[in-house]
Structure formats: structure tokens, C-alpha cells
């Protein structure tokens, strides 16, 4: 090739670059690594530097494999940034040097070349390298192991990184590359070399999700190949066979249906493979099967064997890292790597901001957890049908005696927890006995039995609390409560974590039932607070916050506050304004402030001032980190805004004196305009909370607040910032009912944003629709003359949304708006009367007598004045009987 003939390396350049690479990879080299890096960067300025690297990788036979590999990896990184701007002659030279190396004798060189080939194809496509396809085909057809492995390595990386490239038309090729390669890949399924079987199967698997026509047409051949490889001696190949079946059942289950019995039979067999990774891949099949909504009855006859396999796989493996962690005593400080990053969720006003409830404590996915998850799914699909198989095995494992059998006992407790939801009907009658045997296990000598018993008990929380009403049920609840409190003070970190999380679950279910035991609970939690290391401390904060949410104002007694507040205040004073350990403490204070209500006022001043100071410092840090003395971190702003919201909600108008003397009004406006959506989300939540309790302090910037809130509703990317829009919408409604006519300048802008939201209700989340319907109603209530001329554009969609809102004060406001509009423009609503009737019928009971009377007047007005001569009866006949019944309350 002309290009390769025309470029030759200079001996001196070759030597210098090799020497640099040698220093770079040498562990003993004293030379400063960053200096070497700078020199390599300097060389990168020369247009033919990458040619040298290609030459060293491909031809420097006298140099070590490590140096040649280092040249290759540097070349790969350089090509990512520089390939497209390189001179075509240099591109051509590099490509011509790579192709002969596909068959290099050294495996490391072949692998490095494969990686670079994939990068070049990513950047220039198949069309930009017409010789590549033929070179790969020649290698695959050569029967020379090195050439076949090298080509397969490159091809598998292309299939993994850019599979679509091979399934597109390439000018100059009579067919798509995938049609050329697929038959050869199928052929390699039968290679005597495990490496080729693995690479070829892995490459085909990459196409299941894309399902190109070529694979679709050869599905029988592919399945045949999978069945041949099903019992391959190489674990890596068996794992890929399992992965293929899991993906096929997700993407195109119809192909597997004729072979389903054989596939299920096979999956059962490999689910107990001696190689854990194979067994784990096989275990994923069961949840994939149900996700694909295939008929459960196909699995029925296999259930006894499947349950047995899952239960035996739930026993801790010898090398499970939890076994090592389980020995950690509370006196050992946490290492930084033990502290998972935690993220604060911005405040959200509405009916559905459900956080994912992560039942599992440590998030490393393994065969044990996958098996427990599969058992959970089976219990939800088959319910009590699985108990006759499950319970005898669980009982046998629980009664296994001796220290060596503790893992079987632990797995049996895990199994009961896994089926707690799905099999509750069958388990419920035995709940007293189950709690009876789980309570002693809280004191077992093995820490992992103590921790799993906490989790399993928490899975039955709802049912344990449900029975509190009678003596035996209360005794059972009391035993669970005291048992978990005892374990919260365990000396083992893993048990502390499980007990605290389980207790938080119990708190949520028990709510006010905890009130009589508050003193004991607080003593235990605050004792833990003093003892725990940093990681578990976060869970104590969560348990305290959940307790405050659960018991509310019952917490507001001196005896409780004397136990609760001093340690929290001491911690509050100890942490600096840039310490992320403040986040869980802030969240905890938010819950306490909301629970104590005005009772929090004696703690409020320092809390309020600190939030303001943190937001101010962060706003400076955003522009000038040096003068702020810290790097900007928006999470501090979000947490502070949310704690201020908690204060506004708790203190009510009591926050007024704090707000009046602060710069909050200006700062909040800045936060409402922040470029980060979670800052805006929390800022609008606080705006709405302040509008409720001290609107007078928002007056100076009222029009600016309303404008910026309206902008959140009028964005082409609404779905991406839906939580911001939700809170902004709610805040506008809260402001409207307080400032009344002063909202007039933005009313039509806001209405023009709310109407499309209501008209596309099925595409957006429930909360935004509810808030939009309420805010539209509030604007109509305060400015009916502005809104009523436009009624017919939104009446139907609005009434449909109103009918779905539960009875509360906000719904009352919205209906006041509805009545005001009908009074202002009765004929504008006439065509939507059926929808108005359905909305009115959605009330269980209108508590406000005044509103009840207004609704009566609206209906009577239509019946007596506008719909005479049978028109009213005609309208009524369009309503379902239950709706008519509900309307009878309004004397029509």
C-alpha cells in the first residue's frame, strides 16, 4: 500500500518513544509519572506520533510485549480524540499496520489490536475501512487458531460496542456485514476451542435486543446452537447460554414457546451449576419469565423442584463478603469506602413521589439475593400454592441443629421474609407461632441470624400492627417492638443496621400506636445515636425522623424532648457547614419540626439562621469558591430549602418574625431561577409553604415569583422537569388564594399552560394533573371575570381531573372556582354539564356548608332556568345510576 510504503519511522524518534513508554509502565521507575505524561502529550502534537505507536505495536518485535501493549493503549486513546482530524495517509497507515496483527502470536497484542479496531470502526464506520470485512473473513476461515481468535476478538468488541454498524447497508458490499458474519459465528459454536465458542456466542447474543432480520431468519439455527452448547464444559459458555435464554424470553418469547419445557428443564438444572456465575445467570430466568407475562401454569409442575433449588441457593456461599462484614464490631470506625454516597430527594407536593423502597441492606447482587427475589416473585404469582412445598423444607432447615448448620437456619428465615407478602393469606393464621419462633432468633449467637430475623419480622409489620386491638395481638406487637429495640443496641454493626431499618418499617405501620412507648423508644434510639459509627448513624437519623412523622405532635412533651434534642443539637454544633453528614441531620430536623409544630419554636432560630447562612455561602461558592472557602455543592442548598419548608409547615405563622428579619425573600427568588432542577423544585416547595403562612413577605417580589413559576409550566421539556412544574403549579395556587386579585397579571399565562397539561393527562403524572386542576380552580375563584370567557376550552378536561381528586381543602377551593365560573358565564359551561355533574358526584361529602350551598345553586340554576322542557331530564339520562344517586344530596 502506497501510504505504508511512504512513511518510515526515524530511529531516534522510535527510541525516545519506546524509552518513555518503558518508564511509564515501570513500577520501579523513579521518574515522575506526570512528567512522562506531559512528554507523551508533547509528542502527540506531531502529526505522525500515532504512526510511531502503530509501528511499535505491530512491528517492534525486539521490544517487550508490555511496551508494545502500552503503545497500543495510548494509540487507542489518541484515536478517540484525534482520528477524525488526522491526515488520510496517516489513518491509512495505522489501519494497514493493524490488520496483519489480528493474527499476532501473542494473545495480549491480538487483544489490544481488537480494541483499537473497534474504536476505528466506531469513528469511521465499516465504509471508512473497506478492507476490514474481508480481512476478518479471511482470518475466520483460515483454520489458524491465532488468526481466528484475533478476528473473533475484534469482531466481538465491534458487536458489543456498536452492534448496529454490522446490520446496515454498506455501499460496495452486496449484503449487510451481519449476513456475512452470522453463518461463520454459528459455525464457531462447534469449535473445539472454548475461547472461540465463547466469543462467537457472546457476539450473537449482542443482537437479541436489536433482532436484525438476519438473526430472525436464522432463529432455528441459533436455538439449535444454544442447545448444543447448553452443557459446554466451559462455565463462561454455559453462562452465555443462560444469558441468551433470559434475553430471548424478554424480547421474543414466541421463539422459545415450542421448546419451553426443555428450556425450563435446562434452567432448573443450571440453576444449581457448580459455577456460581452460571447459576446466577440461570436464576435471572424466573423473574424474566414473569416479566414477559407468560402463562404461570407452564411452571406449575416444576415448582417443587424450583423452590428446592432456590432455597438451597439462598444459603450463604463460603466466599460471600457479607460473612466477613458480619464480624464487624461497633468499636471499629467505618472506612470511607464503607460510606455509600447518599442523595437527598427534593421536597415534592403531591400524591405520588414514592421513593424506591430498598429492602435489601447491602447492594451487591449475587445468587443468594437473586434466588430470594425469585422466591418473592413466585409467592406473588402463585400465592399460598407454594406453601406445601416450601414450609416442610423451611421447617427442616430451621430445626437443623449445631453451629455448622447456622447458614441453613439463616436461609430459612430469609425464605419466610421473601414470601411474607405473596403468601400472607396462608401464613396469617400461623403469625403468632411465627413471631414466637422469630423473637428468640433475635438473640441468636450468629449475627447474621439476628440481622435476618429483624428483616423478616419487619416484612410482617403491617399484620403485626393490624392485630393490636386485642390483648394477644398487643402482646405480640410489644414483643416485636422490644425485641427490635434490643437489637438496635447490638454490638454488631450489621445487626444494628438491620434492626434500625426494620424498626423504621414498623414505625411507619404502627404510627400513633407507638405513643405509649415513646420514652423507651427514644432512650434506645438516642443511646444508639451516641454509640453508632458514621454509616449506621444515618439509619438512626432515618428512624428518628420516621418516628416523628409517625407520632406527630405527641412528641411535643418536655420529657421526650429532653431525651431527643440535646444529642441532636450537640451533633448539629459539631458539624461544619461543608460536612455532608449534615444532610441526614437536616432531614431528621425537618421531620421533627413538622411533628412538633409550634413546639419547635424554641429550637427554630439557630436552625433557621444556619439554613440561610448555608444557602448564602453556597451562592457565593457557585461564583467564587475561593472567597467562599469551599466548593459549590447544590445538595446543601436543596437540604437547607427543605428544612426551611419543614419549619414553615411546623411553625406556621410563627416563622413570620424569622423571615421578616432575613434575606430569605431575595435568596429564594434566586433559587427559583437556579439552573439545577432539584434546587428549583425545593425552592418552589418553600415558596408555596411561605405563601400559606406569611404571604406578606413575598409581596415585594410577587410579580417576579409568579413569572418565574409560570415559566416552569411553559417548557418544551416539561416531562424532564415534571417535579419542578408540579411544585411551581402548587405554589401559584397557594399564592393566588392569599393575594387574590394581585395574581391577575399572570392568570391568562398560567391558564394557557395548565389547559394543555389537563388535555394530555394520560401522558403526565397524577400529581401534576391534580395540582393543575386545583390551581386552575383557585385562579378561577379569585379572578372569575378573566377566566370565564375561556371556559369551553378546558371545562371537560378540567372536570375529568377534578373528579379524580380526593376530598380535601384544596379540592374545596377548586370547586369554589368552578361555581364562580358558572355564575359568571353559565352558558359557557352548558355543553360540559354532564362532566360538571360527574365532578360534583365525585365528592364523598362537602364539609363546607357554604360550598355545599353554592353547588346546589349551580345545579338548580341549570335545572330551573336554562334547561326547561325536558332538557334537564335528557342530561340526567346520560349519567350512570351511581352518579345520579350522589346528585340527590343537592336536591335535584
N, C-alpha and C positions, 0 to 999 in steps of 0.2 A: 504494500500500500504506500502510495506516494508520501502521505503525511508521516508515516512511521519511518520511512527511509530518510526523510529530510531532517528530522530532529534527532540530535545525538547529545547525550549528557556531557558536560565538561567534567573532567576527572576531579578538579578542585571542588567544584560545587557538590559533586556526588559525595566526596569525602567529608566535607563540612556538615552536610545534612545528616549523613549516617552517624557522625560523631554526636551531633545534637540529639538525635533520636536515642542513641545509646545512653546519653546522660539522662534523658527524660524518663527512660524506663528503669534505670538502675536504682535499686532501693538503697544502695550504699553511697550513691553519688552525693558529694558534699555541695556540689554546685547548687545554687539557689534555683528551685523549680520555676519560680516566677520569671527569673531572668531567661531561662531556657525558653519559656513560653513566649516571652517578648521577642526573642531572636527568631523563633519559628514564625511569629506574626510578621516580623520584619521581612523574612524570606517570602511570606505569602504575597508581598507586593509585586514580586517578579512574575511576569506572565507565564513563565514555563516551570514555576516551582512545582505545580501539581504533576507536570510531566516527570519530574525527578522522582516524586513519590511513587508514581505508577511504575517507573522503571525499577526503583528499589524493591517494590512489592513483587514485581513479575520476574526480574532478572538478576537480582543481587544474590546469586547462588552462594557466593563466598560469605555472605553475612548471616547472622543468626536468624532463626525463624521469628524471634521476638522483635528484632529490629524491622524485619520486613512487614510483620503484622502491624507494628506501630505506624509505619509509613502508610499502610492501607487504611488504618482507622483515621489518621489525620486527613488523608485524601478524601475519605467519605464525608467527614465533617466540612472540609473546604468546599466540596462539590455542592453540598446543600445550599450554601450561600452564593457560590461563585459560578456554578455550572452554566447558567443561562447567559451570563455576560462574557463567557470565555470565547476566545478565538476558535472558529470551527475546526481549524487544523489541530489545535490542542485537544479539543473534545475528541476528535477522530483518533488522535494518537493514543489517548488514555483508553478509549474503547478497544482499539486494536491490541493493546497490551493485556487488557483484562481477559479477552476471550480465550487465548491459549491457556491461561491459568486456571480455567474451570476444571481442568484435569490434573492440576498440580499434585505431586506425590504426597505433599504434606497436608493433612486434614485442616490444620489451622489456616493455612494460606487459602485453601479452597473456600473455607467458611467466610473469611474476610472478603474474598472476591465476590462471593454470592451476595453479601450485604451491599457492596458497592454497586453491583449490577442492579439490584433492586432500587437503589437511590437514583441511578441514572435513568431507569425506566420511569420512576415517579416524576422526574423532572422533564424528560424529553419524550416520553411515550414510546410505544413499540415502533411507531412510524419513524421516530428520530434515530432508530438503530436497526435498520432493516436486516443486518447480518445476524442479529442475536437469535431470532427464532430458529434459523437454520442451524446455528452453532449448537443450540440446546438440543435440537432434534438429533443431530449427529452424535452428540455425547450420549444421549439416552439410548440410541440404537447401537452404541459401539461395543457393548458387552465387556468394556473395560471398567472395573469397579470404580477406580478413581474418577474417570470421566463421568460415569453415571451419577455418582454421589455428588460431584461438584455441580453438575447441571441441575440435579434434583434440589440441592441446597439453594441455588439461586432461584429456581422456579418456585420453591415453597415460600421463599421470602416475598416474591412478587405476589403470590396468591394470598399471603397473609396481609401485606401492606396495601396492595392496590388490585384486588381481585378483578374489579370491573374492566381493567385495561385489557385482559385477555378475552373478555366477552364483548369486544367491539370490532366493528369493521375497520380493517386497515387497508388503505389503498395499496395496490400492488400484491396483496395476498388474496388468493382465490377464496379463502374462507377465514372465519374468525380464528384467532390463535387457540382458543379453548377447544375447538373441534379437532385441531391438530394434536393437542397435548392429552386430551382426556383419554383416548384409547390407550395411549402409552402409559398413563398413570394407572389405569385399570390393570394393565399387563404387569406392572411392577408390584401389585398387590401379592403376586405369587412369587416374587423374587426370593431366593434363598437367603438374602441379606436383610437382617432386621432393620438396618438403617434406611434401606430403600423402601421397605414396606411402610415404615413409619412416615417417612417424608411424603410418599405418594398419597397415602390415606389422609394425612393431615392437610395436604393441598386440596384434595377433592372436598373434604369437609368444609373448607372455607366457602364453598359455593352453595351450601344448603340454603342459607338465608337469601342469597341472590337468585337462586334457582334459574340459571340460564337454560335456554331451550335445549342445548346440547346435553345437559345433565338430566333434564326432564325426560328427554327421549331415551336416555340410556339407564333409566332408573332400575330396570330389572337386573342389568349387568352390575350396577353399583351394589344393589342389595345382595346379589349372588356373592360378590366380592366380600361384603361385610360378613356374611355367614361363613365364608371360608376362613376369614381372619379371626372369627369370634373366639377361637381357642388358641390363638397365637402364643407361642412360648414367651414372647417379649411383652412384659407388662405395659410398656408405652404404647404398643399397638392395641392391646385389649382396651386400654383407656380410651383410645381414639375411636374404637368401635362403639363403645358405650356412648361417647360424646355424639357420635353420628346418630344413634338411635334417639337420644334425648332431643337433638335438634330436629330430626325428621318428625317426631311426634308433635313438636311445636309448630313446625312450618307446613308440613303436608301429611297429616296423619293418614289420609286416604291410601297412600302408597304402602303403609305398614299394615293396614287393616287385614289384607289376606294372610299376612304372616304373624298377626298379633299374638296368637298363642305361643308361637315359637319365640318371639321377641320377649314376651313376659317371662317365659320359662328361662330364657338365657339371662335376662336381667336379674332374676332371682338367684341364679347360680353365681353370677359375677358380683352380686351384692355382698357375697361372702368370700370374695377373692382374697388370696393371701397378701396381695399388694393393696395397701390401704387406699392409694390414689385411684386404683381401678374401682375398688368397692365404692368410693365416694362418688365417682362419676356415674356409676350404675344407680346409686341411691337417688341422684337427681331426677331419675326417670319417673319416679312415682308422683312427685309434685307436677312435673311437666305433663304427665298423663291427664291429671285432673284439670290443669290449666287449659288444656286443649279441649276440655268439656266432652271427653269421650265417655261412652256409657260405663258407669261404675260396675254394672253386672258382669262385664268381661273379667273383672279382677276378683269377683266373689270367691270362686273356687280356690284361688291362690292365697286368700287372706291368711289361713292358718300358718302357712309356711312363711309368708311375707312378714307377718307380725313377729314370728320367732326370729327371723333374720334381723329385723330392725332392733328388737330388744337385745340381741347379743351384740349388735354393733354400738349400742348405747353405753356399753361398759367402757370405762376409760381405757385407752390404749396405754401401753407401758411408757411410750415416749411423749404422752400428752403434756404440753408445757404447763397446763394447769396443776399437774401433780407437783411440780417444782414450786410454782407460785403459792400453792396451798400451804406450804410450810412457813410462809412469811409471818413473823410475829409483829405485833403492833409497834414494838420498840424500834424496828428498822425504819429509818426515814425512806420516803419514796425517792426513786431516782427520777430525773427529769423525763426520761423516756417513758416512765410509767404513767405520766400525766397526759391523758389524751386531750387534744385540743377540744375545748367546749365552745359552743356557739350559742349566743343569746338569741332568742326568737323575738322579733319586734312585736310590740303590742298590736292587737287586732280587735276591732269592734265588730262582732257579728256572730253568726251562728255556726260557722264551720272553719275553725283553724285548728284542726286536730293534729297534734304532734304525733309522730310515729312512736308507738309505744314499744320500746325495745326491751322485750322480756329477758333477753339473754344478757349475761353480765359481761363477759369478755368476748370481743367480736372477732375471734379467729374461726373461720368456717372449717369444720372438719367432719369426719364420718359420724362421730357421736352426735353433733348438733344437727347434721343433715338427716340422720335417722330419727331423731326426736321430732324434727319439723315434719317429716313424712308421716310419723305416727299421729301427730296433731291433725294433719290434713285427713288421714284415714278416719280419724274419730269424728271429724266434722262431716265427712261424706257418709259414712256407714253408721254413725251413732253407736247405740248400745249393741249392735250386732257383733262388734269386735270383742265385747267383754268376755264371752265364754272362752275364747282362745286366750285373751290377754291375762285375765285375772289369775288363772292357775299358775302361769309362768311367773307373774309378779309375786304371787304369794310364796312360791317355792324359793325365789331369789331372796325375798325378804327374810325368810326363815333360815337362809344359809348361814351357818354359824362359823365362828373362827375369824381371826384377823385377816387371813388371806382372801376371804370371801367378801370383804367390805365393798369392793368395786361393784360386785353383782347387786349388793343391797342398795348401793347408791343409785345404780341404773334403774332399779325397780321403783325407787321414789321419783326419779326423773320421769319415768313412764306414766305414773299416776298423774303427775303435773301436766304432762303433754296431752293427756286425754280429758283433762278436767272440764274443758268447755264442751267438747263434742259428745262426751258420754255422760253428761251430768244427770240426765233422766235416770239412767241405770245406777249411777253412783250415789245419787242423792239420798236414797233410803239408808245407805251404809255410811253416810257422812260422820255420824257420831263415832263409829268404830274407827273410821279412817283417821279422824282428828286424834282419836285416842291413841293410835299407834304412832302417829307422826310427832306428837308432842314429846315423847321420850327421846325420839331421834334428834331433837334439837339439842340434846345433851350428849350425843354420841361422842366417843373419843376421837373419831376421824373427822377432821374439819370439813371435808367435802361432803360428808353425810349431813353435818349440821347445816351447811350452806344450802344444799339442795332441798332439805326439809323446809327451810324458810321459804324458798321459791314456790314449792309445791303447795304449801299452806296458803300462800298469797293468791294462788290460782283459784282457790275456793272462797276467797274473801267475800264475794257477793252473797254466797249461800250461807256462810257462817253468820254474816250480819243479818240476813233475812230472818233467821230463827231467834233473834234476840228477845222477841216478845214473850217467850215462855221460859220458865226457870231453867230447864235443861239447856236450852239454846243459849241463854245468857251465860251459863257456866262454861259452855264450850267456847263462846266468844272470849270470855275472860281468860281462859287457859291459853288461847292462841295469843291474845294480847300480851299477857305477862311472859309467855314463852319467847315471843319475838323481842320484847324489851330486854329480856335476859341476854339474848344473843347479840343485841346491839352493843352490849358491853363485853362481848367475847374478846379474847386477846389476839385472835387470828384475823388478819386483815380481810381475807376472802369472806369469812363468816360475817364480819362487821358489814361489809358491802352488801351481801345478800340479805341480811336481816334488816338493814336500813331501807333497802329498796322494797322489800316485802312489806315492811311496816307502812311505807308511804302508800302502797296499794291498798292496804287495809284501812288506812285513814280516809282515803277517797271514798271508799264504800261506807264506812261507819259514820262519817260526818259528825253530827251533833251527839251521837251515842258515845263519843269519846269524852264529852264534857265532864262526867263524874270522875273520870280517871286523869284529868288534866295534870294535876300536881305530880303524880307518879310519872306520867309520860314525860313531862318537861324535865323532871330530875334526871331521868335516864338520858334524854336527848342532850341535855347540857353537860352531863358527865362525859358522854361520847365526844361532844364538841371540844372538851378540854383534852381528850386523850388521842383523838384520831390524827393520823398523818394527812398531808395535803389532799391526796386523791380522794380518800373516803370522806374528808371534811365536806366536800362538795355534795355528797349524798345526804349528809346530816342537814346541810342548809335546805336541801330539797324537802327533807322530811319535816323540818320546822315550818317551811313555807306552806307545805301541803296541810299541816296541822292547823295553821292559821286560817287557810281557806276553808277547812272542814268545820271548825268550831265557831268562826266568825267572832262576834262581839263578846261571846262567853269568855274569850281570852282576856278581856279588859277588867282584870281584877288584880289588886295590888299583890296578892300572894303569888299569882302566876308571873306577873311582870317582874317581880323581884328575882325570880329564878331565871327568867328568859333574857332580860335585856342587858344586865351588866356584862356577861361574857361577850355578847354580840357587840356592845359599844366598845369594849376593850379591843376586840379584833378590828373594829372599824377605825379606831385611833391608831392602831399599829400598822395598818396597810397604807402604802403611799398612793398618790393619785395616778401612778402609772403601773400599779400592780394588778395583773389580771385576776388575782384572787378576789378582787373587789366584785367581779361580776356576779358570782353566786350569792355573795352577801347582799348586793343590791336587790337581786331578785327576791331574796328572803325578806328584806325590809319592805319591799313592795307589797308582799302578801300580808305582812304584819300590819302595815299602815292601813290597808283596806279592811282588815279584820277588826282592828281597834277603833276605827272611825275617829271621832273627835278625841278618843282616849289616847291617840298617838301624839296629841299636840305638844305634850311636854318633851317629846324627843324630836319634834319636827324641825326646829330652827337649824341645828347643826347639819341635819340631813339635807335640808333644802339648800343651805348655803354651799355645801360641798358639791352638790349636783351642778349648781350654777357655775362654781369655780372650775369644775372639770370640763364643762362644755366650753367655757371661755378659753381655758388653756388649750383645749384641742382645736378650737377655731384658730388660735394663733399658730399652733404647731402645723396646721394644714398649710399655712402660707410661709412660716418661718420656724422650722423645727429647732434651730439653734437658740433663738431667743426664748422659745417656749421651754427649752431644756428637755424635750422628748420628741419622739417620732409620732406623727399623727396616727391615731387608730380609731376609726369611726365607731367601733364597738363600745368605747367609753361613752360616746355621745348618746348612742341608742339606749344603753343601760340607764344613763342619767335621766334621759327624757322619760323613760318608762317608770322610773322611781318617782319622778315628779308627778306623773299621771296617777300613780298609786296614792301619792299624798293628796292630790286634788280629790280623788274619789273618797279617800278616808276622811280627810278633814272637812270636806265640803267647803262652805263659805269661810271656814276657819283659816283657809290658806290665803285669804284675801290680803291680810296685813303683810305676809311674806312676799307676795307677788308685787304689792304696791311699792315696796322699797328695793326692788331688784331690777336688773336689766333683762329679766326674762322675756319681756314683750319683744324687744329688738332681736334677741338671740333666737327666739322661737321662729320669727319670720325668716331669719337666715336659714334655719334648719329646714323649714318648709320648702326652701328653694335649693336645698343641697342636691349635689349630683348623684348621691348614693340613695337608691330607692328605700333601703331599710331605715335610713335616717329620716327621710320624708315620711315614711309610714308611721314611725313613732311620734314624729313632730305633729302630724295631723290628729293622732290619737290624743295627744296632750292638748292640742287646740280645742278639740271637742269637749274634753274634760273641763278645761278652764271656762269655755263658753257656758257650761252648765252652772258653774259655781261663782265665777266672778267676771262676767262679761264686760263690766265697766273698764277693766284694764286692757281689754283688747280694742276698745274704741279708737284710740289714736291711729291704729294701723288697720282699721276694719276693712277698708276697701282693698288694701293690699292683700290681706289674708284671704278675702273672698275671691279675688282674681286668681291668686296662685292656687287655691283649692280647686277652682273651676277648671284651671289648666290641666289638672291631673285626670279629669274626666274626658278631656278632649285630646287624646293622644292616639296616633295610629297604632302604637304598640301597647294598647290597653291590657291585653292578656298577660304581657310580661310584667306589668306593674299593677296587677289587679288588686293587691292588698293595699297599695298606696291609694288607688282610686276609691276603694271601699271606705278607708278611714277618712279621706278628704270629703267624700259624699256625706258621710255621717256627720262630720264636723260642720258642714254647711247647714245641715238641718238643725243641729243644736244651736248654731249662731242665729239662724232665722227666727226660731221661736223666742229668742231673747231680745234681739234688736228690732224685730218686727219690720216696719216699713223701710228701715235703713238698708235692708238687703235688696231693695228694689233694683238698683243699677245692674246687678248680676243675674237677676231672676231668669231673664229670657236666655242668656248664655248657658246657664246651668240646665234649664229645661231642655234646651236643644241638644245637650249632651246626654241627659237622662233618658229621653224618649228612645233613641237607638239602642241603649242598653236594655231597656224593657222589651223592645221589639225583638231582641236577639237573646232572650232569656235562656234558651236551651243550650247556648254555647258558653255561657258565663257561669260563675259560681253563685250558689244560692244566696250567700251573704250580700254580695254586691247588688243583686236584684232586690232583696228585701230593703237594703239601705236606700237604694234608688227610689223605690216605691214610697218609702216613708218621707224621704227628703222632698220628693215632688209634692207629696201631700202637705208637708209643712210650709213649703213655699206658696202653695195654693191657698193655705189657710191665712197666711199673713199678707199676701198680695193677690186676692182673687181676681181683681179687675185686670191685672196684667196677664194672668194665666188663662182665664176662662175663654177668651176668644179662640184659643188654640185647642180646646178640649177634644174635638173629634179626632185629632191626630194621634192621641195617646190613650183615650179612655179605655179601650178594650184591653190593651196590653197591661195598662196600669191596674185595672180591676182584677185581671187574672193574677197579677203579682200580689195584690193586697189580700186576695182570698187565701194565699198560702202562708200568711204571717200569723204567728201565734198571738193570742190576746195579750196586750200589754199597753203601757202608757204611750209608747211610740206609735203603736197602731191606732190608738185613740186620736193622736194628733193628725195622722194621715187621713182619718175619716172626717175630722173637722174640716180638713181641706176639701175633701170630696163634697161635703154638704155645702161649703161656701161656694164652690164652683157651680153646683147645680142651682143654688139660689141666684147666682149672678147670670147664668146662661142656661136656663132649663132646657131650651130646645137643642143646645149643643150636645147634650148627653142623651137625648131621646133615643138615638139609634143604638146606644150601648146599654139600654135599660136592663136587658137580660143579664149582662155582665155585672152591672151595679147590684142587681138583686142577689147574684151568686156571691159577690164580695160581702154584702151585708149578712148573708146567711152563714158566712164563714166564722162569725163571732160565736163563741160559746156563750158569752154573756157580756154585754157592755156595762161595765161597772159605773161609769159616769152617767148620772141621771140626765144631765144636761145634753150629753151627746146622744143618749138613747132618744130623747125627745126630738132632737134635730133630725135623726134618721127617720123617725116616724113622720115628721113633716115632709121630708123629701118624698117618701113613698105615697103619702096621702095627696101631696100636690100633683103627682103624676096621675094617680087613680081618679081624683075628683075633677082636676082642671084640664089636663092635657089628653087623657086617654078615655074619652067617653065612648058611648055606642059600641060596647063590646071590645074595644081595642085593648083595654086592660086585661080582660079575660084571655084574650088571644096571647098577650105577652106572658101571662101566668102559665098558659098551657105549654109554653116552650121550656118550662122549668121541671126538673126532676122532683118527685114527691118529697124527698127529704128537705130540699131547698124550700119548697112551699111551706112545709111544716115549720121550719125555722122562722120564716117571714111572718107567721101568725102572731109571734110575740109583738109585732109592731102594729097590730090591729088593722091589717089589710086583708 
